[in-house]
Amino acid sequence: MAYKVLALKYRPKTFNEVVGQKAAVTTLTNALREARIAHGYVFSGVRGVGKTTLARIFAKALNCVRGPTADPCGECDSCREIAEGHSLDVFEIDGASNSGVDKMRELLETVRYSPARDRYKVFIIDEFHQISRAAFNALLKTLEEPPPRVTFIMATTEIGKVLPTILSRCQQFDLRRITSSEIASQLRRIASAEAITISDRTLDLLARSAGGSMRDAITALDQIIAACGSSVGDEEARAVLGVIPEEEVDAFFTALADRDTPGLLRLIARVSGEGYDLVAFGAELYHAARRLLLARSIPDAAEVLDLSSQEAERARGLARRFGEDELLRVFNVIEEIQNTLRYSSQPRFLLEATAVRLARLGELVPMEEILARLDAIAAAPPSRGVPAKGVPAAATADTVRGPRPAPPPTPSVVKKKLQPAGSGGAETPGEPARGEALAGSEHVATPSGPPRTDAPEGACDPPVADASLPPEAGLFERLLERLESENPALAASLGTAEKPVESAGALVLPYPQRSAAFRRRVEEPANLELIAKLASEVAGRPVSVRTTTAAGGAVASQQARRGEAGGPVSKALADRALSDPVVKTVIDVFRARLLEVQEK
């Protein structure tokens, strides 16, 4: 007697034997018990999940001598002929080879006739999506108003290619992928029935590699039995299937956690030298990266990952060596190369380059950290020679400037002596002119005496529109540092003020128009009270706080007048700045524009 492959030998013959399709089975059996038989059904799903099998069982249930019944006998002439594929009233048609409209018209000619012997005339059309559009249209009328005792059952792996007008006339069943545990249980029953000795580890491997297809898993089991006989070893099974050993995949991620670039490259060389498919190796790395990411993110990921408890624990142990963000970056990098790897003429080269890239991921500074540093720079204007908080020492005040959206041009530093309020014209160096600095006046004072020489070394840079140093020059910086520990969000809003000054016991915060939202946050009563309280504590005396509008118009007009006479000098400074490697890098990375150059 000719050998019958396991996929056919153990093909389900009744609804009770169907694995993993409970929803579809329940609906069909209830329809049979209640005699609610539709004239059109569409079964969709990946290969090997039971589409054609369910269609045959349903046809037997309709035409069994005891039917219509949810439990066909399997012994009557009708059941046996349908199972063997030569029933007079059940037609199995391959949509790929009968896709034309002429074939469909020939088929529809037979629909008009009553069943030859059985209760129903059943048309099972496999790969239904491959039928031409004209053939679809020819079928529409018959599907909408079919003759009595005619049922169409269409099976497809690509439901999206079937016309919506066809689907709207049929009941649709989306057959899901069968889980690995369900496949492994069925394989275990088959191995027991065939007296085959095989480990659970190999059965789990077969189930996972089947991708939800029961037929694929049973076919792979048949192949292993043919190669290994009645006793199947784990290593023999892997060799027959060409599956990458799990130890190699785990070794890859272990070397990655250790930042062992040479180890990663040696592992790829070993896998390639042993003749494994490197595209399959890349796919295994992709699945493993997902397992580690979920194992790191979910306390109990065994059910989600469809793994045994031992495999889930191994994944959790390896995942603990990575952070979630790092695993997410690893997953994204491996995902990027999947399609390229599949069509690459040199997959080993691509895997090696990817391994080096993955090993260097830990050296990259996360974008969140970069943004936090930039926010810190904007929130706390640094002093000369004193790094801003959260910024490396090399990034001092005269080389790093906080990011501000489209700042207005800023004039050069003009040294001058200004009158304090109520002095009647007596000039006192060191206090800024509040009316000019805050009200937006375009007046620029000229120096009337020799420049100051008594300023302490390392003092703060003077404000752009004021050469003298305000009293308590470090008050604002100390206030920002204190506020960051109390309310970081409010500190960020406070830090957008331009050149704050202290005058007559009041800390005045000038805000440009573009920072109106930050100003409104600072002006909230509770926030303003907190800032004044902390400022008083920092200064050691009562300090009031108020906001005002920054002098944007004066700055622009001053620079416009100065640009008329200073064009060549400004161009020379700009050329020098653009030749600086740090400036070049910032412009390239952030696509920045050079708006202003200040000479030290």
C-alpha positions as CSV (number, residue, x, y, z in Angstrom):
1,M,0.0,0.0,0.0
2,A,1.3,3.4,-0.9
3,Y,2.6,5.6,2.0
4,K,0.2,8.3,3.0
5,V,1.9,11.5,4.3
6,L,1.1,12.5,7.9
7,A,-0.6,15.8,6.8
8,L,-3.3,13.8,4.9
9,K,-3.4,10.8,7.3
10,Y,-4.2,13.1,10.3
11,R,-6.3,15.6,8.5
12,P,-9.4,16.4,10.6
13,K,-12.5,14.5,9.4
14,T,-15.0,16.0,11.8
15,F,-15.6,19.4,13.4
16,N,-14.4,18.0,16.8
17,E,-11.0,17.2,15.3
18,V,-10.3,20.8,14.0
19,V,-7.6,22.5,16.1
20,G,-7.5,26.2,16.9
21,Q,-10.7,27.4,15.1
22,K,-13.3,27.3,17.8
23,A,-15.2,30.4,16.7
24,A,-15.7,29.2,13.1
25,V,-16.5,25.6,14.2
26,T,-19.1,26.9,16.7
27,T,-20.8,29.1,14.2
28,L,-21.0,26.4,11.5
29,T,-22.2,23.7,13.8
30,N,-25.0,25.9,15.2
31,A,-26.0,26.8,11.7
32,L,-26.3,23.1,10.8
33,R,-28.4,22.3,14.0
34,E,-30.8,25.2,13.3
35,A,-30.9,24.6,9.5
36,R,-29.7,28.2,8.8
37,I,-27.6,27.4,5.8
38,A,-26.3,30.3,3.8
39,H,-25.6,30.2,0.1
40,G,-22.1,31.7,0.3
41,Y,-19.2,31.4,2.7
42,V,-15.7,32.8,2.6
43,F,-12.9,31.2,4.6
44,S,-9.7,33.4,4.8
45,G,-6.4,32.9,6.6
46,V,-2.8,31.9,6.1
47,R,-1.9,28.6,4.6
48,G,-2.4,25.4,6.6
49,V,-4.9,26.7,9.2
50,G,-7.9,24.6,7.9
51,K,-9.8,26.5,5.2
52,T,-10.2,23.6,2.8
53,T,-10.5,21.1,5.6
54,L,-13.5,23.0,7.1
55,A,-15.1,23.4,3.7
56,R,-15.0,19.6,3.1
57,I,-16.3,18.8,6.6
58,F,-19.1,21.3,6.1
59,A,-19.9,19.7,2.7
60,K,-20.1,16.3,4.4
61,A,-22.3,17.7,7.1
62,L,-24.7,19.1,4.5
63,N,-24.9,15.8,2.4
64,C,-24.5,13.1,5.0
65,V,-27.4,10.6,5.0
66,R,-28.1,11.6,8.6
67,G,-27.9,15.3,7.8
68,P,-27.8,18.1,7.7
69,T,-25.9,17.4,10.9
70,A,-23.0,18.8,12.9
71,D,-21.6,15.2,13.3
72,P,-21.3,13.6,9.8
73,C,-21.0,9.8,10.0
74,G,-18.0,9.6,7.6
75,E,-19.2,6.1,6.5
76,C,-22.0,6.7,4.1
77,D,-21.3,7.0,0.3
78,S,-21.6,10.8,0.3
79,C,-19.2,11.2,3.2
80,R,-16.6,8.8,1.7
81,E,-16.8,10.3,-1.8
82,I,-16.4,13.9,-0.5
83,A,-13.4,12.8,1.6
84,E,-11.8,11.1,-1.4
85,G,-12.6,14.1,-3.7
86,H,-14.8,12.5,-6.3
87,S,-18.4,13.3,-5.2
88,L,-20.8,14.1,-8.0
89,D,-22.4,17.0,-6.2
90,V,-19.3,18.6,-4.5
91,F,-17.0,20.4,-6.9
92,E,-13.5,21.4,-5.8
93,I,-12.2,24.1,-8.1
94,D,-8.7,25.7,-8.2
95,G,-9.1,29.4,-8.6
96,A,-5.6,29.8,-10.0
97,S,-6.2,27.5,-13.0
98,N,-9.8,28.5,-13.5
99,S,-9.5,32.2,-13.2
100,G,-11.0,33.3,-16.5
101,V,-14.5,34.5,-17.1
102,D,-15.2,31.6,-19.6
103,K,-14.4,29.0,-17.0
104,M,-16.7,30.8,-14.5
105,R,-19.5,30.8,-17.1
106,E,-19.1,27.1,-17.6
107,L,-19.3,26.6,-13.9
108,L,-22.4,28.7,-13.6
109,E,-24.1,26.6,-16.3
110,T,-24.0,23.6,-13.9
111,V,-25.4,25.6,-11.0
112,R,-28.9,25.6,-12.7
113,Y,-29.2,21.8,-12.4
114,S,-30.4,20.1,-9.2
115,P,-28.0,17.8,-7.2
116,A,-27.5,14.5,-8.9
117,R,-27.9,12.5,-5.7
118,D,-27.1,14.4,-2.5
119,R,-29.0,17.1,-0.7
120,Y,-26.9,20.1,-1.7
121,K,-24.7,21.0,-4.6
122,V,-21.5,22.5,-3.1
123,F,-18.9,24.5,-5.0
124,I,-15.5,24.8,-3.1
125,I,-13.3,27.4,-4.8
126,D,-9.7,27.4,-3.5
127,E,-7.4,30.4,-3.9
128,F,-10.5,32.4,-4.7
129,H,-8.6,35.7,-4.8
130,Q,-6.9,34.7,-8.1
131,I,-10.1,34.8,-10.1
132,S,-10.2,37.6,-12.6
133,R,-12.3,40.7,-12.1
134,A,-14.6,39.7,-15.0
135,A,-15.1,36.3,-13.4
136,F,-15.9,37.9,-10.1
137,N,-18.6,40.0,-11.8
138,A,-20.0,37.0,-13.6
139,L,-20.5,35.3,-10.2
140,L,-22.2,38.3,-8.6
141,K,-25.7,37.6,-9.8
142,T,-25.6,33.9,-8.9
143,L,-24.3,34.7,-5.4
144,E,-27.0,37.2,-4.8
145,E,-29.9,35.0,-6.0
146,P,-28.6,31.4,-6.1
147,P,-30.8,28.4,-7.0
148,P,-32.2,26.3,-4.2
149,R,-29.8,23.7,-2.7
150,V,-26.6,25.4,-3.9
151,T,-23.8,26.5,-1.6
152,F,-20.6,28.3,-2.5
153,I,-17.6,28.0,-0.2
154,M,-14.6,30.1,-1.1
155,A,-11.1,29.8,0.5
156,T,-8.4,32.5,0.1
157,T,-5.2,33.5,1.7
158,E,-5.5,37.1,0.5
159,I,-8.9,38.4,1.5
160,G,-8.0,41.9,0.5
161,K,-8.0,40.9,-3.2
162,V,-11.6,39.7,-3.2
163,L,-14.1,42.3,-4.4
164,P,-16.2,43.9,-1.6
165,T,-19.3,43.2,-3.6
166,I,-18.5,39.5,-3.4
167,L,-17.8,39.7,0.4
168,S,-21.0,41.5,1.1
169,R,-23.0,38.5,-0.3
170,C,-21.2,35.9,1.8
171,Q,-20.6,35.0,5.4
172,Q,-16.9,35.6,6.2
173,F,-14.8,33.5,8.6
174,D,-11.2,34.7,9.3
175,L,-9.4,31.6,10.4
176,R,-6.7,32.6,12.9
177,R,-3.1,31.4,13.1
178,I,-2.9,28.4,15.3
179,T,-0.8,29.0,18.5
180,S,2.5,27.2,19.1
181,S,1.1,25.4,22.1
182,E,-1.9,24.0,20.1
183,I,0.4,22.9,17.3
184,A,2.9,21.2,19.7
185,S,0.0,19.3,21.4
186,Q,-1.2,18.0,18.1
187,L,2.3,17.0,17.0
188,R,2.7,15.2,20.3
189,R,-0.5,13.2,19.6
190,I,0.7,12.3,16.1
191,A,4.1,11.2,17.4
192,S,2.5,9.0,20.0
193,A,0.2,7.4,17.5
194,E,3.2,6.8,15.1
195,A,5.3,5.4,18.0
196,I,8.0,8.1,17.5
197,T,10.3,9.2,20.3
198,I,10.8,12.9,20.2
199,S,11.5,15.5,22.8
200,D,9.2,18.4,23.8
201,R,12.0,20.8,22.9
202,T,12.0,19.6,19.3
203,L,8.2,19.7,19.1
204,D,8.2,23.3,20.4
205,L,10.8,24.2,17.8
206,L,8.6,22.7,15.1
207,A,5.6,24.5,16.4
208,R,7.3,27.9,16.5
209,S,8.9,27.5,13.1
210,A,5.5,26.7,11.5
211,G,4.3,30.3,11.8
212,G,0.8,29.2,12.9
213,S,0.3,26.7,10.1
214,M,-0.6,23.2,11.3
215,R,0.0,21.6,7.9
216,D,3.5,23.1,7.8
217,A,4.3,21.7,11.2
218,I,3.1,18.2,10.4
219,T,5.0,18.2,7.1
220,A,8.2,19.2,8.9
221,L,7.6,16.4,11.5
222,D,7.2,13.9,8.6
223,Q,10.5,15.1,7.2
224,I,12.3,14.7,10.5
225,I,10.9,11.2,11.0
226,A,12.1,10.2,7.5
227,A,15.6,11.4,8.3
228,C,16.0,10.2,11.9
229,G,13.7,7.2,12.2
230,S,11.6,6.3,15.2
231,S,14.0,8.1,17.6
232,V,14.5,11.8,16.9
233,G,17.4,13.7,18.6
234,D,17.3,17.5,19.1
235,E,20.5,18.2,17.2
236,E,19.5,15.9,14.4
237,A,16.2,17.7,14.1
238,R,17.9,21.1,13.9
239,A,20.3,19.8,11.3
240,V,17.4,18.5,9.1
241,L,15.4,21.7,9.5
242,G,18.4,24.0,9.0
243,V,17.3,26.0,12.1
244,I,19.9,28.2,13.8
245,P,20.7,26.9,17.2
246,E,19.2,28.9,20.1
247,E,22.6,28.9,21.7
248,E,24.0,31.0,18.8
249,V,21.2,33.5,19.0
250,D,21.6,33.9,22.8
251,A,25.4,34.2,22.3
252,F,24.9,37.1,19.9
253,F,22.9,39.1,22.4
254,T,25.3,38.1,25.3
255,A,28.2,39.5,23.2
256,L,26.1,42.6,22.4
257,A,25.4,43.2,26.1
258,D,29.2,43.0,26.8
259,R,29.9,45.4,23.8
260,D,32.1,42.6,22.5
261,T,32.4,43.6,18.8
262,P,35.1,41.0,18.0
263,G,32.9,38.3,19.6
264,L,29.9,39.4,17.5
265,L,32.0,39.2,14.3
266,R,33.5,35.8,15.2
267,L,30.0,34.5,15.9
268,I,28.7,35.6,12.4
269,A,31.7,34.0,10.8
270,R,31.0,30.7,12.7
271,V,27.4,30.7,11.7
272,S,28.3,31.4,8.1
273,G,31.1,28.8,8.1
274,E,28.7,26.1,9.4
275,G,26.5,26.6,6.3
276,Y,23.5,28.2,8.0
277,D,21.3,30.5,6.0
278,L,22.3,34.0,7.1
279,V,18.9,35.5,6.1
280,A,17.3,33.0,8.4
281,F,19.8,34.0,11.1
282,G,18.8,37.6,10.7
283,A,15.2,36.6,11.1
284,E,16.0,34.7,14.2
285,L,17.8,37.8,15.6
286,Y,14.6,39.8,14.8
287,H,12.4,37.4,16.7
288,A,14.8,37.2,19.6
289,A,15.0,41.0,19.9
290,R,11.2,41.1,20.1
291,R,11.3,38.4,22.8
292,L,13.8,40.3,24.9
293,L,12.0,43.6,24.5
294,L,8.7,42.1,25.7
295,A,10.4,40.1,28.4
296,R,12.0,43.3,29.7
297,S,8.7,45.2,29.5
298,I,6.3,42.6,30.8
299,P,6.7,40.9,34.2
300,D,5.2,37.7,33.0
301,A,5.7,37.5,29.3
302,A,5.4,33.7,28.8
303,E,1.8,33.9,27.7
304,V,2.3,36.9,25.4
305,L,5.4,35.3,23.8
306,D,3.8,31.9,23.6
307,L,6.9,30.3,25.2
308,S,7.4,27.6,27.7
309,S,8.2,28.7,31.3
310,Q,11.9,27.6,30.9
311,E,12.3,29.6,27.6
312,A,10.6,32.6,29.1
313,E,12.9,32.6,32.1
314,R,15.9,32.4,29.9
315,A,14.6,35.4,27.9
316,R,14.1,37.4,31.1
317,G,17.6,36.6,32.3
318,L,19.1,37.9,29.1
319,A,16.8,40.9,28.8
320,R,17.9,42.1,32.3
321,R,21.3,43.0,30.8
322,F,19.7,45.7,28.7
323,G,17.6,48.7,29.3
324,E,14.2,49.1,27.6
325,D,15.3,52.0,25.5
326,E,18.4,50.1,24.4
327,L,16.4,47.0,23.5
328,L,14.0,49.3,21.5
329,R,17.0,50.7,19.5
330,V,18.4,47.2,19.0
331,F,15.0,46.0,17.7
332,N,14.7,49.0,15.3
333,V,18.2,48.5,13.9
334,I,17.6,44.8,13.2
335,E,14.1,45.5,11.8
336,E,15.6,48.0,9.3
337,I,17.8,45.3,7.7
338,Q,15.3,42.5,7.2
339,N,14.2,43.4,3.7
340,T,17.6,44.5,2.6
341,L,19.1,41.2,4.0
342,R,16.6,39.1,2.1
343,Y,17.7,40.5,-1.3
344,S,21.3,41.2,-0.5
345,S,24.0,39.4,-2.6
346,Q,26.3,39.6,0.5
347,P,24.2,39.0,3.6
348,R,27.3,38.4,5.7
349,F,28.7,41.8,5.0
350,L,25.4,43.4,6.0
351,L,25.2,41.4,9.2
352,E,28.7,42.3,10.2
353,A,28.2,46.0,9.6
354,T,24.9,45.8,11.6
355,A,26.7,44.0,14.5
356,V,29.3,46.8,14.7
357,R,26.5,49.4,14.7
358,L,24.6,47.5,17.4
359,A,27.7,47.3,19.6
360,R,28.2,51.1,19.4
361,L,24.6,51.9,20.4
362,G,25.6,52.2,24.0
363,E,28.0,55.0,23.1
364,L,25.3,57.2,21.7
365,V,23.7,59.9,23.8
366,P,19.9,59.6,23.9
367,M,18.1,62.5,22.3
368,E,16.2,63.1,25.6
369,E,19.5,63.7,27.3
370,I,20.6,66.2,24.6
371,L,17.3,68.0,24.8
372,A,17.6,68.2,28.6
373,R,21.1,69.7,28.3
374,L,19.8,72.3,25.9
375,D,16.9,73.1,28.2
376,A,19.4,73.5,31.0
377,I,21.4,75.9,29.0
378,A,18.4,78.0,28.1
379,A,17.2,78.0,31.7
380,A,20.4,79.2,33.3
381,P,22.5,81.7,31.3
382,P,26.1,80.7,32.1
383,S,28.8,83.0,33.4
384,R,32.2,83.4,31.7
385,G,34.3,80.5,32.6
386,V,31.5,78.8,34.6
387,P,29.7,75.9,32.8
388,A,25.9,75.8,32.8
389,K,24.3,73.2,35.0
390,G,24.0,69.8,33.1
391,V,26.5,70.9,30.4
392,P,30.1,69.5,30.2
393,A,32.8,71.8,31.4
394,A,34.0,72.3,27.8
395,A,30.7,73.9,26.9
396,T,31.2,77.2,28.7
397,A,29.2,80.4,28.3
398,D,31.2,81.8,25.5
399,T,31.0,78.7,23.3
400,V,27.4,77.4,24.0
401,R,24.3,79.4,23.7
402,G,20.8,78.2,24.6
403,P,18.5,77.3,21.7
404,R,15.9,80.0,21.1
405,P,13.5,80.0,18.2
406,A,14.4,82.7,15.6
407,P,16.0,85.2,18.0
408,P,16.2,88.8,16.8
409,P,19.6,90.2,15.9
410,T,21.5,91.4,19.0
411,P,23.8,94.4,18.9
412,S,27.4,94.5,19.9
413,V,28.4,95.3,23.5
414,V,28.4,99.0,24.1
415,K,30.1,100.2,27.2
416,K,28.4,103.2,28.9
417,K,27.6,104.9,32.2
418,L,24.0,105.2,33.1
419,Q,22.0,107.3,35.6
420,P,20.2,105.5,38.4
421,A,16.6,106.3,39.0
422,G,16.1,109.7,40.8
423,S,19.8,110.7,40.6
424,G,19.0,113.9,38.8
425,G,21.6,113.3,36.1
426,A,24.5,112.0,38.1
427,E,26.1,109.1,36.4
428,T,26.7,105.9,38.4
429,P,28.5,103.0,36.7
430,G,27.2,99.5,37.2
431,E,23.4,100.0,37.1
432,P,21.4,99.4,33.8
433,A,19.1,102.0,32.5
434,R,15.7,100.4,33.2
435,G,13.8,102.5,30.7
436,E,16.1,101.5,27.8
437,A,16.7,97.9,28.8
438,L,13.1,97.0,29.5
439,A,10.9,99.5,27.6
440,G,12.4,98.8,24.2
441,S,13.9,102.3,23.6
442,E,16.2,102.6,20.6
443,H,18.5,105.1,22.4
444,V,22.1,103.9,22.8
445,A,24.3,105.7,25.3
446,T,27.9,106.5,24.4
447,P,30.7,106.0,26.9
448,S,31.6,109.3,28.7
449,G,34.6,108.2,30.6
450,P,37.3,105.7,30.8
451,P,36.2,102.0,30.9
452,R,36.0,100.4,34.3
453,T,39.0,98.4,35.4
454,D,37.9,97.4,38.9
455,A,35.6,94.6,37.8
456,P,36.6,91.3,39.4
457,E,38.1,88.7,37.1
458,G,35.6,86.1,35.9
459,A,32.6,88.3,36.5
460,C,29.5,87.7,34.3
461,D,29.4,89.0,30.8
462,P,27.5,92.3,30.6
463,P,24.1,92.4,29.1
464,V,24.0,93.0,25.4
465,A,22.6,96.5,25.7
466,D,24.4,97.4,28.9
467,A,28.1,97.3,29.7
468,S,27.8,97.7,33.5
469,L,27.3,94.8,35.8
470,P,24.0,94.7,37.7
471,P,24.1,94.4,41.5
472,E,24.0,90.8,42.7
473,A,25.1,89.5,39.3
474,G,24.8,85.9,40.3
475,L,21.3,86.2,41.9
476,F,19.4,85.0,38.9
477,E,21.7,82.0,38.3
478,R,21.4,80.9,41.9
479,L,17.7,81.4,41.9
480,L,17.4,79.2,38.8
481,E,19.5,76.5,40.4
482,R,17.3,76.6,43.5
483,L,14.1,76.6,41.5
484,E,15.2,73.6,39.4
485,S,15.1,71.4,42.5
486,E,11.7,72.7,43.6
487,N,9.8,73.1,40.2
488,P,11.8,72.1,37.1
489,A,9.0,73.1,34.7
490,L,8.7,76.6,36.2
491,A,12.5,76.9,36.1
492,A,12.5,76.2,32.4
493,S,9.9,79.0,31.9
494,L,11.8,81.4,34.1
495,G,15.0,80.7,32.2
496,T,13.6,82.1,29.0
497,A,13.8,85.6,30.3
498,E,16.3,87.8,28.5
499,K,19.0,89.5,30.7
500,P,17.2,89.8,34.0
501,V,18.3,92.7,36.2
502,E,17.9,93.7,39.8
503,S,17.1,97.2,40.7
504,A,15.9,98.8,44.0
505,G,15.3,95.4,45.5
506,A,13.2,94.1,42.6
507,L,14.2,91.4,40.2
508,V,13.0,92.4,36.7
509,L,12.4,89.7,34.1
510,P,12.3,90.9,30.5
511,Y,10.4,88.5,28.2
512,P,10.4,88.7,24.4
513,Q,7.2,88.4,22.5
514,R,8.1,84.8,21.4
515,S,8.2,83.7,25.0
516,A,4.7,85.0,25.9
517,A,3.5,81.5,27.0
518,F,6.5,81.2,29.4
519,R,5.8,84.6,30.7
520,R,2.2,83.8,31.4
521,R,3.2,80.8,33.4
522,V,5.7,82.8,35.5
523,E,3.0,85.5,36.1
524,E,0.6,83.0,37.7
525,P,0.2,84.2,41.3
526,A,1.3,81.0,42.9
527,N,4.4,80.8,40.7
528,L,5.3,84.5,41.1
529,E,5.0,84.1,44.9
530,L,7.3,81.0,44.9
531,I,9.9,82.7,42.7
532,A,9.9,85.8,45.0
533,K,10.2,83.6,48.1
534,L,13.2,81.7,46.7
535,A,14.8,84.8,45.4
536,S,14.6,86.4,48.9
537,E,16.1,83.2,50.5
538,V,18.9,83.2,47.9
539,A,19.7,86.9,48.3
540,G,19.3,86.9,52.1
541,R,17.0,89.9,52.0
542,P,13.5,90.7,50.7
543,V,13.4,90.7,46.9
544,S,10.3,91.3,44.8
545,V,9.8,89.9,41.3
546,R,8.1,91.4,38.3
547,T,8.0,90.8,34.5
548,T,8.2,93.1,31.6
549,T,8.5,93.2,27.8
550,A,12.0,92.9,26.4
551,A,13.3,95.5,24.1
552,G,13.1,93.6,20.8
553,G,12.6,96.6,18.6
554,A,15.5,98.6,19.9
555,V,17.8,95.7,19.4
556,A,16.8,95.2,15.8
557,S,17.1,98.9,14.9
558,Q,20.5,99.2,16.6
559,Q,21.9,96.3,14.8
560,A,20.4,97.6,11.5
561,R,22.3,100.9,11.9
562,R,25.4,99.1,13.0
563,G,25.3,96.7,10.0
564,E,25.5,99.6,7.6
565,A,29.0,100.5,8.8
566,G,30.1,97.1,10.0
567,G,29.3,94.8,7.2
568,P,32.9,93.8,6.3
569,V,33.8,93.1,9.9
570,S,30.7,91.1,10.4
571,K,31.4,89.0,7.3
572,A,34.9,88.3,8.5
573,L,33.7,87.2,11.9
574,A,31.0,85.0,10.2
575,D,33.7,83.4,8.0
576,R,35.8,82.7,11.1
577,A,32.9,81.2,12.9
578,L,31.8,79.0,10.0
579,S,35.4,77.6,9.8
580,D,35.2,76.4,13.4
581,P,34.7,72.6,13.5
582,V,32.3,72.7,16.4
583,V,30.1,75.3,14.7
584,K,30.2,73.2,11.5
585,T,29.0,70.1,13.4
586,V,26.2,71.9,15.1
587,I,25.0,73.4,11.8
588,D,25.2,69.9,10.1
589,V,23.4,68.0,12.9
590,F,20.7,70.5,13.7
591,R,20.4,72.2,10.3
592,A,21.0,75.5,12.1
593,R,21.6,79.0,10.7
594,L,24.2,81.5,11.8
595,L,22.3,84.5,13.1
596,E,24.9,86.4,15.2
597,V,28.7,86.3,15.9
598,Q,30.2,87.9,19.0
599,E,34.0,88.3,19.2
600,K,35.6,87.3,22.5
